[in-house]
Amino acid sequence: MGRWVVPRNYVGVAVMGGIELDLREAQFSEPEVTIHAYTLMGGIEITVPEDVDVDVSGFAFMGGFDHNASGPGVPGAPRVRILGFALMGGVDVRRKPQKASTNARADRELDKP
């Protein structure tokens, strides 16, 4: 997704399709943001940076809602709450390191006059 600002509340709905939400290059508008993830025969993949505090508390029926990425981040890092429901679909939340090469290129672009 590249650089973007995550609002305090973000809603993702996937019906017989998919959403890929990458927060590794995102800036957070608030110290705590909430992502509402709803799927119906679809899937949502959410990738968060390794240093954020993550709380996943969704529910799935005949599908899956991945809680493995839940856990603390570094002190002072943003908190990402992921709530929602998956019906015959899934929500996958995973931690990955930030993209170093993309960040460096984006920073150079921002530094240009």
PDB file as gemmi writes it, atoms N, CA and C in Angstrom:
CRYST1    1.000    1.000    1.000  90.00  90.00  90.00 P 1                      
ATOM      1  N   MET A   1       0.810  -1.195   0.000  1.00  0.00           N  
ATOM      2  CA  MET A   1       0.000   0.000   0.000  1.00  0.00           C  
ATOM      3  C   MET A   1       0.847   1.248   0.000  1.00  0.00           C  
ATOM      4  N   GLY A   2       2.045   1.163   0.508  1.00  0.00           N  
ATOM      5  CA  GLY A   2       2.885   2.352   0.560  1.00  0.00           C  
ATOM      6  C   GLY A   2       2.536   3.224   1.750  1.00  0.00           C  
ATOM      7  N   ARG A   3       2.925   4.486   1.654  1.00  0.00           N  
ATOM      8  CA  ARG A   3       2.692   5.424   2.755  1.00  0.00           C  
ATOM      9  C   ARG A   3       1.255   5.909   2.742  1.00  0.00           C  
ATOM     10  N   TRP A   4       0.622   5.866   3.883  1.00  0.00           N  
ATOM     11  CA  TRP A   4      -0.732   6.369   4.053  1.00  0.00           C  
ATOM     12  C   TRP A   4      -0.992   6.580   5.538  1.00  0.00           C  
ATOM     13  N   VAL A   5      -2.076   7.265   5.871  1.00  0.00           N  
ATOM     14  CA  VAL A   5      -2.414   7.551   7.256  1.00  0.00           C  
ATOM     15  C   VAL A   5      -3.590   6.662   7.664  1.00  0.00           C  
ATOM     16  N   VAL A   6      -3.392   5.897   8.730  1.00  0.00           N  
ATOM     17  CA  VAL A   6      -4.445   5.030   9.242  1.00  0.00           C  
ATOM     18  C   VAL A   6      -5.348   5.879  10.139  1.00  0.00           C  
ATOM     19  N   PRO A   7      -6.650   5.959   9.830  1.00  0.00           N  
ATOM     20  CA  PRO A   7      -7.550   6.732  10.685  1.00  0.00           C  
ATOM     21  C   PRO A   7      -7.801   6.022  12.012  1.00  0.00           C  
ATOM     22  N   ARG A   8      -8.449   6.700  12.935  1.00  0.00           N  
ATOM     23  CA  ARG A   8      -8.750   6.108  14.243  1.00  0.00           C  
ATOM     24  C   ARG A   8      -9.561   4.820  14.079  1.00  0.00           C  
ATOM     25  N   ASN A   9     -10.525   4.817  13.154  1.00  0.00           N  
ATOM     26  CA  ASN A   9     -11.329   3.622  12.867  1.00  0.00           C  
ATOM     27  C   ASN A   9     -11.284   3.343  11.376  1.00  0.00           C  
ATOM     28  N   TYR A  10     -10.975   2.115  11.024  1.00  0.00           N  
ATOM     29  CA  TYR A  10     -10.911   1.698   9.623  1.00  0.00           C  
ATOM     30  C   TYR A  10     -11.782   0.448   9.480  1.00  0.00           C  
ATOM     31  N   VAL A  11     -12.617   0.419   8.452  1.00  0.00           N  
ATOM     32  CA  VAL A  11     -13.500  -0.722   8.235  1.00  0.00           C  
ATOM     33  C   VAL A  11     -13.144  -1.385   6.911  1.00  0.00           C  
ATOM     34  N   GLY A  12     -12.888  -2.698   6.966  1.00  0.00           N  
ATOM     35  CA  GLY A  12     -12.628  -3.485   5.764  1.00  0.00           C  
ATOM     36  C   GLY A  12     -13.685  -4.573   5.653  1.00  0.00           C  
ATOM     37  N   VAL A  13     -14.345  -4.642   4.478  1.00  0.00           N  
ATOM     38  CA  VAL A  13     -15.375  -5.645   4.243  1.00  0.00           C  
ATOM     39  C   VAL A  13     -15.008  -6.406   2.974  1.00  0.00           C  
ATOM     40  N   ALA A  14     -14.887  -7.722   3.079  1.00  0.00           N  
ATOM     41  CA  ALA A  14     -14.563  -8.562   1.919  1.00  0.00           C  
ATOM     42  C   ALA A  14     -15.696  -9.568   1.726  1.00  0.00           C  
ATOM     43  N   VAL A  15     -16.386  -9.438   0.601  1.00  0.00           N  
ATOM     44  CA  VAL A  15     -17.467 -10.358   0.263  1.00  0.00           C  
ATOM     45  C   VAL A  15     -17.058 -11.099  -1.001  1.00  0.00           C  
ATOM     46  N   MET A  16     -16.801 -12.396  -0.861  1.00  0.00           N  
ATOM     47  CA  MET A  16     -16.373 -13.241  -1.973  1.00  0.00           C  
ATOM     48  C   MET A  16     -15.180 -12.633  -2.720  1.00  0.00           C  
ATOM     49  N   GLY A  17     -14.264 -12.057  -1.969  1.00  0.00           N  
ATOM     50  CA  GLY A  17     -13.073 -11.444  -2.526  1.00  0.00           C  
ATOM     51  C   GLY A  17     -12.049 -11.267  -1.425  1.00  0.00           C  
ATOM     52  N   GLY A  18     -11.074 -10.427  -1.672  1.00  0.00           N  
ATOM     53  CA  GLY A  18     -10.017 -10.271  -0.690  1.00  0.00           C  
ATOM     54  C   GLY A  18      -9.513  -8.854  -0.551  1.00  0.00           C  
ATOM     55  N   ILE A  19      -8.927  -8.586   0.605  1.00  0.00           N  
ATOM     56  CA  ILE A  19      -8.312  -7.297   0.911  1.00  0.00           C  
ATOM     57  C   ILE A  19      -6.929  -7.570   1.476  1.00  0.00           C  
ATOM     58  N   GLU A  20      -5.930  -6.831   1.015  1.00  0.00           N  
ATOM     59  CA  GLU A  20      -4.591  -6.876   1.602  1.00  0.00           C  
ATOM     60  C   GLU A  20      -4.333  -5.508   2.206  1.00  0.00           C  
ATOM     61  N   LEU A  21      -4.180  -5.457   3.516  1.00  0.00           N  
ATOM     62  CA  LEU A  21      -3.969  -4.213   4.235  1.00  0.00           C  
ATOM     63  C   LEU A  21      -2.580  -4.258   4.867  1.00  0.00           C  
ATOM     64  N   ASP A  22      -1.671  -3.435   4.362  1.00  0.00           N  
ATOM     65  CA  ASP A  22      -0.282  -3.432   4.820  1.00  0.00           C  
ATOM     66  C   ASP A  22      -0.032  -2.152   5.613  1.00  0.00           C  
ATOM     67  N   LEU A  23       0.255  -2.298   6.895  1.00  0.00           N  
ATOM     68  CA  LEU A  23       0.467  -1.145   7.780  1.00  0.00           C  
ATOM     69  C   LEU A  23       1.944  -0.849   8.021  1.00  0.00           C  
ATOM     70  N   ARG A  24       2.839  -1.554   7.337  1.00  0.00           N  
ATOM     71  CA  ARG A  24       4.272  -1.387   7.621  1.00  0.00           C  
ATOM     72  C   ARG A  24       4.806  -0.020   7.268  1.00  0.00           C  
ATOM     73  N   GLU A  25       4.221   0.674   6.316  1.00  0.00           N  
ATOM     74  CA  GLU A  25       4.685   2.012   5.960  1.00  0.00           C  
ATOM     75  C   GLU A  25       3.682   3.082   6.357  1.00  0.00           C  
ATOM     76  N   ALA A  26       2.675   2.686   7.104  1.00  0.00           N  
ATOM     77  CA  ALA A  26       1.603   3.613   7.475  1.00  0.00           C  
ATOM     78  C   ALA A  26       2.014   4.512   8.635  1.00  0.00           C  
ATOM     79  N   GLN A  27       1.394   5.673   8.667  1.00  0.00           N  
ATOM     80  CA  GLN A  27       1.488   6.561   9.806  1.00  0.00           C  
ATOM     81  C   GLN A  27       0.152   6.470  10.524  1.00  0.00           C  
ATOM     82  N   PHE A  28       0.173   6.500  11.838  1.00  0.00           N  
ATOM     83  CA  PHE A  28      -1.040   6.334  12.617  1.00  0.00           C  
ATOM     84  C   PHE A  28      -1.555   7.692  13.078  1.00  0.00           C  
ATOM     85  N   SER A  29      -2.846   7.949  12.838  1.00  0.00           N  
ATOM     86  CA  SER A  29      -3.434   9.236  13.191  1.00  0.00           C  
ATOM     87  C   SER A  29      -3.618   9.390  14.691  1.00  0.00           C  
ATOM     88  N   GLU A  30      -3.694   8.283  15.410  1.00  0.00           N  
ATOM     89  CA  GLU A  30      -3.908   8.272  16.859  1.00  0.00           C  
ATOM     90  C   GLU A  30      -2.966   7.243  17.485  1.00  0.00           C  
ATOM     91  N   PRO A  31      -2.731   7.345  18.794  1.00  0.00           N  
ATOM     92  CA  PRO A  31      -1.907   6.323  19.457  1.00  0.00           C  
ATOM     93  C   PRO A  31      -2.549   4.940  19.416  1.00  0.00           C  
ATOM     94  N   GLU A  32      -3.891   4.888  19.302  1.00  0.00           N  
ATOM     95  CA  GLU A  32      -4.593   3.613  19.185  1.00  0.00           C  
ATOM     96  C   GLU A  32      -5.565   3.696  18.013  1.00  0.00           C  
ATOM     97  N   VAL A  33      -5.452   2.740  17.105  1.00  0.00           N  
ATOM     98  CA  VAL A  33      -6.374   2.668  15.974  1.00  0.00           C  
ATOM     99  C   VAL A  33      -7.097   1.325  16.023  1.00  0.00           C  
ATOM    100  N   THR A  34      -8.313   1.315  15.462  1.00  0.00           N  
ATOM    101  CA  THR A  34      -9.107   0.091  15.442  1.00  0.00           C  
ATOM    102  C   THR A  34      -9.442  -0.251  14.000  1.00  0.00           C  
ATOM    103  N   ILE A  35      -9.173  -1.486  13.644  1.00  0.00           N  
ATOM    104  CA  ILE A  35      -9.522  -1.992  12.320  1.00  0.00           C  
ATOM    105  C   ILE A  35     -10.662  -2.992  12.499  1.00  0.00           C  
ATOM    106  N   HIS A  36     -11.777  -2.707  11.853  1.00  0.00           N  
ATOM    107  CA  HIS A  36     -12.927  -3.600  11.870  1.00  0.00           C  
ATOM    108  C   HIS A  36     -12.862  -4.420  10.590  1.00  0.00           C  
ATOM    109  N   ALA A  37     -12.697  -5.727  10.725  1.00  0.00           N  
ATOM    110  CA  ALA A  37     -12.528  -6.620   9.570  1.00  0.00           C  
ATOM    111  C   ALA A  37     -13.700  -7.591   9.504  1.00  0.00           C  
ATOM    112  N   TYR A  38     -14.462  -7.507   8.400  1.00  0.00           N  
ATOM    113  CA  TYR A  38     -15.624  -8.365   8.212  1.00  0.00           C  
ATOM    114  C   TYR A  38     -15.506  -9.096   6.882  1.00  0.00           C  
ATOM    115  N   THR A  39     -15.678 -10.411   6.917  1.00  0.00           N  
ATOM    116  CA  THR A  39     -15.590 -11.189   5.684  1.00  0.00           C  
ATOM    117  C   THR A  39     -16.782 -12.128   5.547  1.00  0.00           C  
ATOM    118  N   LEU A  40     -17.207 -12.298   4.323  1.00  0.00           N  
ATOM    119  CA  LEU A  40     -18.231 -13.274   3.978  1.00  0.00           C  
ATOM    120  C   LEU A  40     -17.717 -14.012   2.753  1.00  0.00           C  
ATOM    121  N   MET A  41     -17.272 -15.241   2.951  1.00  0.00           N  
ATOM    122  CA  MET A  41     -16.678 -16.042   1.875  1.00  0.00           C  
ATOM    123  C   MET A  41     -15.540 -15.288   1.192  1.00  0.00           C  
ATOM    124  N   GLY A  42     -14.762 -14.579   1.979  1.00  0.00           N  
ATOM    125  CA  GLY A  42     -13.630 -13.822   1.457  1.00  0.00           C  
ATOM    126  C   GLY A  42     -12.510 -13.831   2.475  1.00  0.00           C  
ATOM    127  N   GLY A  43     -11.514 -13.012   2.242  1.00  0.00           N  
ATOM    128  CA  GLY A  43     -10.388 -12.976   3.153  1.00  0.00           C  
ATOM    129  C   GLY A  43      -9.778 -11.599   3.273  1.00  0.00           C  
ATOM    130  N   ILE A  44      -9.246 -11.319   4.445  1.00  0.00           N  
ATOM    131  CA  ILE A  44      -8.531 -10.071   4.701  1.00  0.00           C  
ATOM    132  C   ILE A  44      -7.176 -10.441   5.285  1.00  0.00           C  
ATOM    133  N   GLU A  45      -6.113  -9.940   4.656  1.00  0.00           N  
ATOM    134  CA  GLU A  45      -4.756 -10.127   5.158  1.00  0.00           C  
ATOM    135  C   GLU A  45      -4.259  -8.789   5.682  1.00  0.00           C  
ATOM    136  N   ILE A  46      -3.909  -8.747   6.960  1.00  0.00           N  
ATOM    137  CA  ILE A  46      -3.424  -7.523   7.587  1.00  0.00           C  
ATOM    138  C   ILE A  46      -1.985  -7.759   8.011  1.00  0.00           C  
ATOM    139  N   THR A  47      -1.081  -6.921   7.531  1.00  0.00           N  
ATOM    140  CA  THR A  47       0.334  -7.019   7.872  1.00  0.00           C  
ATOM    141  C   THR A  47       0.699  -5.813   8.727  1.00  0.00           C  
ATOM    142  N   VAL A  48       1.216  -6.071   9.917  1.00  0.00           N  
ATOM    143  CA  VAL A  48       1.582  -4.998  10.838  1.00  0.00           C  
ATOM    144  C   VAL A  48       3.089  -5.014  11.063  1.00  0.00           C  
ATOM    145  N   PRO A  49       3.680  -3.846  11.373  1.00  0.00           N  
ATOM    146  CA  PRO A  49       5.112  -3.835  11.686  1.00  0.00           C  
ATOM    147  C   PRO A  49       5.366  -4.567  13.002  1.00  0.00           C  
ATOM    148  N   GLU A  50       6.576  -5.042  13.162  1.00  0.00           N  
ATOM    149  CA  GLU A  50       6.925  -5.845  14.338  1.00  0.00           C  
ATOM    150  C   GLU A  50       6.867  -5.063  15.647  1.00  0.00           C  
ATOM    151  N   ASP A  51       7.033  -3.740  15.589  1.00  0.00           N  
ATOM    152  CA  ASP A  51       7.159  -2.969  16.824  1.00  0.00           C  
ATOM    153  C   ASP A  51       5.843  -2.467  17.403  1.00  0.00           C  
ATOM    154  N   VAL A  52       4.703  -2.633  16.737  1.00  0.00           N  
ATOM    155  CA  VAL A  52       3.435  -2.120  17.265  1.00  0.00           C  
ATOM    156  C   VAL A  52       2.797  -3.111  18.233  1.00  0.00           C  
ATOM    157  N   ASP A  53       1.965  -2.571  19.117  1.00  0.00           N  
ATOM    158  CA  ASP A  53       1.177  -3.380  20.050  1.00  0.00           C  
ATOM    159  C   ASP A  53      -0.068  -3.832  19.294  1.00  0.00           C  
ATOM    160  N   VAL A  54      -0.352  -5.124  19.270  1.00  0.00           N  
ATOM    161  CA  VAL A  54      -1.467  -5.656  18.481  1.00  0.00           C  
ATOM    162  C   VAL A  54      -2.422  -6.429  19.388  1.00  0.00           C  
ATOM    163  N   ASP A  55      -3.714  -6.116  19.251  1.00  0.00           N  
ATOM    164  CA  ASP A  55      -4.762  -6.831  19.979  1.00  0.00           C  
ATOM    165  C   ASP A  55      -5.778  -7.325  18.958  1.00  0.00           C  
ATOM    166  N   VAL A  56      -5.800  -8.636  18.735  1.00  0.00           N  
ATOM    167  CA  VAL A  56      -6.743  -9.238  17.784  1.00  0.00           C  
ATOM    168  C   VAL A  56      -7.831  -9.933  18.586  1.00  0.00           C  
ATOM    169  N   SER A  57      -9.079  -9.554  18.345  1.00  0.00           N  
ATOM    170  CA  SER A  57     -10.169 -10.172  19.100  1.00  0.00           C  
ATOM    171  C   SER A  57     -11.396 -10.371  18.220  1.00  0.00           C  
ATOM    172  N   GLY A  58     -11.191 -10.959  17.058  1.00  0.00           N  
ATOM    173  CA  GLY A  58     -12.301 -11.259  16.165  1.00  0.00           C  
ATOM    174  C   GLY A  58     -12.787 -12.683  16.349  1.00  0.00           C  
ATOM    175  N   PHE A  59     -13.858 -13.004  15.646  1.00  0.00           N  
ATOM    176  CA  PHE A  59     -14.488 -14.313  15.746  1.00  0.00           C  
ATOM    177  C   PHE A  59     -14.784 -14.830  14.344  1.00  0.00           C  
ATOM    178  N   ALA A  60     -14.659 -16.131  14.165  1.00  0.00           N  
ATOM    179  CA  ALA A  60     -14.949 -16.743  12.865  1.00  0.00           C  
ATOM    180  C   ALA A  60     -15.934 -17.891  13.031  1.00  0.00           C  
ATOM    181  N   PHE A  61     -16.806 -18.036  12.037  1.00  0.00           N  
ATOM    182  CA  PHE A  61     -17.732 -19.155  11.970  1.00  0.00           C  
ATOM    183  C   PHE A  61     -17.520 -19.825  10.624  1.00  0.00           C  
ATOM    184  N   MET A  62     -17.134 -21.088  10.650  1.00  0.00           N  
ATOM    185  CA  MET A  62     -16.791 -21.825   9.430  1.00  0.00           C  
ATOM    186  C   MET A  62     -15.696 -21.101   8.644  1.00  0.00           C  
ATOM    187  N   GLY A  63     -14.730 -20.584   9.380  1.00  0.00           N  
ATOM    188  CA  GLY A  63     -13.619 -19.861   8.784  1.00  0.00           C  
ATOM    189  C   GLY A  63     -12.537 -19.708   9.827  1.00  0.00           C  
ATOM    190  N   GLY A  64     -11.703 -18.689   9.682  1.00  0.00           N  
ATOM    191  CA  GLY A  64     -10.623 -18.492  10.627  1.00  0.00           C  
ATOM    192  C   GLY A  64     -10.357 -17.034  10.916  1.00  0.00           C  
ATOM    193  N   PHE A  65     -10.000 -16.743  12.155  1.00  0.00           N  
ATOM    194  CA  PHE A  65      -9.597 -15.395  12.567  1.00  0.00           C  
ATOM    195  C   PHE A  65      -8.305 -15.570  13.337  1.00  0.00           C  
ATOM    196  N   ASP A  66      -7.178 -15.205  12.723  1.00  0.00           N  
ATOM    197  CA  ASP A  66      -5.843 -15.463  13.254  1.00  0.00           C  
ATOM    198  C   ASP A  66      -5.505 -14.506  14.396  1.00  0.00           C  
ATOM    199  N   HIS A  67      -5.236 -15.070  15.569  1.00  0.00           N  
ATOM    200  CA  HIS A  67      -4.881 -14.278  16.745  1.00  0.00           C  
ATOM    201  C   HIS A  67      -3.386 -14.358  17.058  1.00  0.00           C  
ATOM    202  N   ASN A  68      -2.591 -15.003  16.227  1.00  0.00           N  
ATOM    203  CA  ASN A  68      -1.175 -15.238  16.530  1.00  0.00           C  
ATOM    204  C   ASN A  68      -0.334 -13.972  16.603  1.00  0.00           C  
ATOM    205  N   ALA A  69      -0.730 -12.903  15.941  1.00  0.00           N  
ATOM    206  CA  ALA A  69       0.066 -11.676  15.943  1.00  0.00           C  
ATOM    207  C   ALA A  69      -0.187 -10.817  17.173  1.00  0.00           C  
ATOM    208  N   SER A  70      -1.163 -11.189  17.996  1.00  0.00           N  
ATOM    209  CA  SER A  70      -1.458 -10.412  19.206  1.00  0.00           C  
ATOM    210  C   SER A  70      -0.251 -10.376  20.118  1.00  0.00           C  
ATOM    211  N   GLY A  71      -0.034  -9.221  20.727  1.00  0.00           N  
ATOM    212  CA  GLY A  71       1.060  -9.104  21.673  1.00  0.00           C  
ATOM    213  C   GLY A  71       1.580  -7.692  21.760  1.00  0.00           C  
ATOM    214  N   PRO A  72       2.427  -7.456  22.738  1.00  0.00           N  
ATOM    215  CA  PRO A  72       2.957  -6.102  22.944  1.00  0.00           C  
ATOM    216  C   PRO A  72       3.989  -5.716  21.898  1.00  0.00           C  
ATOM    217  N   GLY A  73       4.150  -4.423  21.751  1.00  0.00           N  
ATOM    218  CA  GLY A  73       5.185  -3.877  20.882  1.00  0.00           C  
ATOM    219  C   GLY A  73       6.236  -3.199  21.738  1.00  0.00           C  
ATOM    220  N   VAL A  74       6.983  -2.312  21.136  1.00  0.00           N  
ATOM    221  CA  VAL A  74       7.972  -1.560  21.898  1.00  0.00           C  
ATOM    222  C   VAL A  74       7.259  -0.434  22.655  1.00  0.00           C  
ATOM    223  N   PRO A  75       7.824  -0.003  23.787  1.00  0.00           N  
ATOM    224  CA  PRO A  75       7.191   1.073  24.550  1.00  0.00           C  
ATOM    225  C   PRO A  75       7.003   2.329  23.695  1.00  0.00           C  
ATOM    226  N   GLY A  76       5.808   2.907  23.768  1.00  0.00           N  
ATOM    227  CA  GLY A  76       5.504   4.122  23.014  1.00  0.00           C  
ATOM    228  C   GLY A  76       5.016   3.886  21.602  1.00  0.00           C  
ATOM    229  N   ALA A  77       4.996   2.626  21.150  1.00  0.00           N  
ATOM    230  CA  ALA A  77       4.539   2.317  19.790  1.00  0.00           C  
ATOM    231  C   ALA A  77       3.018   2.397  19.726  1.00  0.00           C  
ATOM    232  N   PRO A  78       2.477   2.618  18.534  1.00  0.00           N  
ATOM    233  CA  PRO A  78       1.018   2.644  18.387  1.00  0.00           C  
ATOM    234  C   PRO A  78       0.405   1.294  18.746  1.00  0.00           C  
ATOM    235  N   ARG A  79      -0.878   1.336  19.089  1.00  0.00           N  
ATOM    236  CA  ARG A  79      -1.638   0.120  19.384  1.00  0.00           C  
ATOM    237  C   ARG A  79      -2.651  -0.078  18.270  1.00  0.00           C  
ATOM    238  N   VAL A  80      -2.680  -1.287  17.717  1.00  0.00           N  
ATOM    239  CA  VAL A  80      -3.617  -1.629  16.650  1.00  0.00           C  
ATOM    240  C   VAL A  80      -4.578  -2.686  17.194  1.00  0.00           C  
ATOM    241  N   ARG A  81      -5.857  -2.322  17.251  1.00  0.00           N  
ATOM    242  CA  ARG A  81      -6.893  -3.275  17.671  1.00  0.00           C  
ATOM    243  C   ARG A  81      -7.583  -3.778  16.411  1.00  0.00           C  
ATOM    244  N   ILE A  82      -7.718  -5.083  16.311  1.00  0.00           N  
ATOM    245  CA  ILE A  82      -8.384  -5.683  15.151  1.00  0.00           C  
ATOM    246  C   ILE A  82      -9.581  -6.467  15.665  1.00  0.00           C  
ATOM    247  N   LEU A  83     -10.757  -6.016  15.259  1.00  0.00           N  
ATOM    248  CA  LEU A  83     -12.017  -6.626  15.667  1.00  0.00           C  
ATOM    249  C   LEU A  83     -12.746  -7.076  14.415  1.00  0.00           C  
ATOM    250  N   GLY A  84     -13.677  -7.987  14.562  1.00  0.00           N  
ATOM    251  CA  GLY A  84     -14.478  -8.328  13.400  1.00  0.00           C  
ATOM    252  C   GLY A  84     -15.042  -9.719  13.441  1.00  0.00           C  
ATOM    253  N   PHE A  85     -15.511 -10.134  12.256  1.00  0.00           N  
ATOM    254  CA  PHE A  85     -16.197 -11.412  12.115  1.00  0.00           C  
ATOM    255  C   PHE A  85     -15.905 -11.971  10.733  1.00  0.00           C  
ATOM    256  N   ALA A  86     -15.653 -13.265  10.685  1.00  0.00           N  
ATOM    257  CA  ALA A  86     -15.420 -13.946   9.410  1.00  0.00           C  
ATOM    258  C   ALA A  86     -16.410 -15.104   9.295  1.00  0.00           C  
ATOM    259  N   LEU A  87     -17.220 -15.072   8.257  1.00  0.00           N  
ATOM    260  CA  LEU A  87     -18.176 -16.135   7.992  1.00  0.00           C  
ATOM    261  C   LEU A  87     -17.749 -16.839   6.714  1.00  0.00           C  
ATOM    262  N   MET A  88     -17.358 -18.103   6.843  1.00  0.00           N  
ATOM    263  CA  MET A  88     -16.860 -18.889   5.708  1.00  0.00           C  
ATOM    264  C   MET A  88     -15.733 -18.150   4.980  1.00  0.00           C  
ATOM    265  N   GLY A  89     -14.905 -17.477   5.749  1.00  0.00           N  
ATOM    266  CA  GLY A  89     -13.774 -16.733   5.207  1.00  0.00           C  
ATOM    267  C   GLY A  89     -12.722 -16.626   6.289  1.00  0.00           C  
ATOM    268  N   GLY A  90     -11.791 -15.726   6.117  1.00  0.00           N  
ATOM    269  CA  GLY A  90     -10.739 -15.623   7.111  1.00  0.00           C  
ATOM    270  C   GLY A  90     -10.105 -14.264   7.198  1.00  0.00           C  
ATOM    271  N   VAL A  91      -9.569 -13.978   8.374  1.00  0.00           N  
ATOM    272  CA  VAL A  91      -8.773 -12.781   8.619  1.00  0.00           C  
ATOM    273  C   VAL A  91      -7.423 -13.259   9.126  1.00  0.00           C  
ATOM    274  N   ASP A  92      -6.371 -12.909   8.405  1.00  0.00           N  
ATOM    275  CA  ASP A  92      -5.008 -13.317   8.732  1.00  0.00           C  
ATOM    276  C   ASP A  92      -4.226 -12.081   9.138  1.00  0.00           C  
ATOM    277  N   VAL A  93      -3.691 -12.079  10.349  1.00  0.00           N  
ATOM    278  CA  VAL A  93      -2.901 -10.959  10.853  1.00  0.00           C  
ATOM    279  C   VAL A  93      -1.491 -11.460  11.089  1.00  0.00           C  
ATOM    280  N   ARG A  94      -0.504 -10.777  10.514  1.00  0.00           N  
ATOM    281  CA  ARG A  94       0.881 -11.213  10.696  1.00  0.00           C  
ATOM    282  C   ARG A  94       1.797 -10.013  10.880  1.00  0.00           C  
ATOM    283  N   ARG A  95       2.898 -10.268  11.577  1.00  0.00           N  
ATOM    284  CA  ARG A  95       3.918  -9.245  11.812  1.00  0.00           C  
ATOM    285  C   ARG A  95       5.056  -9.466  10.828  1.00  0.00           C  
ATOM    286  N   LYS A  96       5.531  -8.373  10.257  1.00  0.00           N  
ATOM    287  CA  LYS A  96       6.693  -8.428   9.366  1.00  0.00           C  
ATOM    288  C   LYS A  96       7.526  -7.175   9.581  1.00  0.00           C  
ATOM    289  N   PRO A  97       8.822  -7.273   9.348  1.00  0.00           N  
ATOM    290  CA  PRO A  97       9.651  -6.062   9.455  1.00  0.00           C  
ATOM    291  C   PRO A  97       9.302  -5.071   8.357  1.00  0.00           C  
ATOM    292  N   GLN A  98       9.605  -3.808   8.627  1.00  0.00           N  
ATOM    293  CA  GLN A  98       9.340  -2.780   7.626  1.00  0.00           C  
ATOM    294  C   GLN A  98      10.196  -3.008   6.398  1.00  0.00           C  
ATOM    295  N   LYS A  99       9.692  -2.522   5.260  1.00  0.00           N  
ATOM    296  CA  LYS A  99      10.418  -2.637   4.001  1.00  0.00           C  
ATOM    297  C   LYS A  99      11.501  -1.569   3.964  1.00  0.00           C  
ATOM    298  N   ALA A 100      12.748  -1.973   4.143  1.00  0.00           N  
ATOM    299  CA  ALA A 100      13.850  -1.016   4.235  1.00  0.00           C  
ATOM    300  C   ALA A 100      14.060  -0.259   2.935  1.00  0.00           C  
ATOM    301  N   SER A 101      14.085  -0.940   1.798  1.00  0.00           N  
ATOM    302  CA  SER A 101      14.379  -0.272   0.537  1.00  0.00           C  
ATOM    303  C   SER A 101      13.271   0.694   0.139  1.00  0.00           C  
ATOM    304  N   THR A 102      12.026   0.337   0.403  1.00  0.00           N  
ATOM    305  CA  THR A 102      10.919   1.219   0.060  1.00  0.00           C  
ATOM    306  C   THR A 102      10.927   2.444   0.943  1.00  0.00           C  
ATOM    307  N   ASN A 103      11.223   2.270   2.239  1.00  0.00           N  
ATOM    308  CA  ASN A 103      11.262   3.406   3.147  1.00  0.00           C  
ATOM    309  C   ASN A 103      12.347   4.390   2.744  1.00  0.00           C  
ATOM    310  N   ALA A 104      13.521   3.899   2.394  1.00  0.00           N  
ATOM    311  CA  ALA A 104      14.619   4.774   2.006  1.00  0.00           C  
ATOM    312  C   ALA A 104      14.261   5.566   0.753  1.00  0.00           C  
ATOM    313  N   ARG A 105      13.654   4.907  -0.229  1.00  0.00           N  
ATOM    314  CA  ARG A 105      13.266   5.589  -1.456  1.00  0.00           C  
ATOM    315  C   ARG A 105      12.191   6.636  -1.176  1.00  0.00           C  
ATOM    316  N   ALA A 106      11.207   6.298  -0.349  1.00  0.00           N  
ATOM    317  CA  ALA A 106      10.128   7.231  -0.024  1.00  0.00           C  
ATOM    318  C   ALA A 106      10.672   8.433   0.743  1.00  0.00           C  
ATOM    319  N   ASP A 107      11.613   8.203   1.660  1.00  0.00           N  
ATOM    320  CA  ASP A 107      12.207   9.310   2.409  1.00  0.00           C  
ATOM    321  C   ASP A 107      12.962  10.248   1.479  1.00  0.00           C  
ATOM    322  N   ARG A 108      13.652   9.693   0.493  1.00  0.00           N  
ATOM    323  CA  ARG A 108      14.363  10.539  -0.464  1.00  0.00           C  
ATOM    324  C   ARG A 108      13.374  11.386  -1.255  1.00  0.00           C  
ATOM    325  N   GLU A 109      12.247  10.794  -1.626  1.00  0.00           N  
ATOM    326  CA  GLU A 109      11.218  11.539  -2.373  1.00  0.00           C  
ATOM    327  C   GLU A 109      10.666  12.685  -1.547  1.00  0.00           C  
ATOM    328  N   LEU A 110      10.457  12.456  -0.253  1.00  0.00           N  
ATOM    329  CA  LEU A 110       9.927  13.492   0.609  1.00  0.00           C  
ATOM    330  C   LEU A 110      10.925  14.619   0.852  1.00  0.00           C  
ATOM    331  N   ASP A 111      12.211  14.300   0.796  1.00  0.00           N  
ATOM    332  CA  ASP A 111      13.250  15.299   1.055  1.00  0.00           C  
ATOM    333  C   ASP A 111      13.497  16.222  -0.150  1.00  0.00           C  
ATOM    334  N   LYS A 112      12.978  15.867  -1.317  1.00  0.00           N  
ATOM    335  CA  LYS A 112      13.198  16.702  -2.493  1.00  0.00           C  
ATOM    336  C   LYS A 112      12.461  18.025  -2.330  1.00  0.00           C  
ATOM    337  N   PRO A 113      13.053  19.130  -2.826  1.00  0.00           N  
ATOM    338  CA  PRO A 113      12.388  20.448  -2.703  1.00  0.00           C  
ATOM    339  C   PRO A 113      11.203  20.574  -3.623  1.00  0.00           C  
TER     340      PRO A 113                                                      
END                                                                             
